Amino acid sequence: MLTSLSRVTVSYRGYGKSTGQPSEEGIKLDCEAVLDYLFEHPELRDTSIILYGRSLGGAVSFYMASLPKASELIKGIVVENTFLSIMKLIPILFPYLSPLSFLCTERWYTEKIIPTLPTTIPVLFLSGGNDELVPPNHIRELYEMSKADVKEFKLYPKGTHNDTCVQDGYWTDVYQFIHNKVEPVEASSK
């Protein structure tokens, strides 16, 4: 039973009130810093950390879960409309740029990371069936590549890239996954 929730929300560098310029390299450094923060925080380190990422956030979540020692803290992952890699999106979003896709510096090879994740971390894959940016087969393939002992795939047929999270049953599915599949961590008594 979920009794209390704490939240850590991170704005990518260069977005929101975060300074700097967004880049794959920088965001990966931020992931390492957030993981260090979670390990050092006296309350958060004793809770069930669940990563939640939409689109690029899913790629970031998978990267963070792949870091050394992450499985000691991360007890679940929920991703929505996440892609195989930026390189595989370019021909779909910008067909005329396909011949130049090798010049892209932001790659986010999610398909290479997901098979390396600890199998003990449950993963929920959420897909908008009408996603106009990330083809739904990307997240379906990530689901199939996942070696997680516990994994679920949910399709919301009318969901587009930016409104999948408001489809009927979405938040119920997220709640049920966390409630039924994520191992709760009892806070240590001080």
Secondary structure, DSSP 8 states (H G I E B T S, - for coil): ------------TTSTT--S---HHHHHHHHHHHHHHHHH-TTGGGS-EEEEEETHHHHHHHHHHHSTTGGGTEEEEEEES--S-HHHHHHHH-GGGGGGGGG-S----HHHHGGGS-TTS-EEEEEETT-SSS-HHHHHHHHHH---SSEEEEEETT--TTTGGGSTTHHHHHHHHHHHHS--------
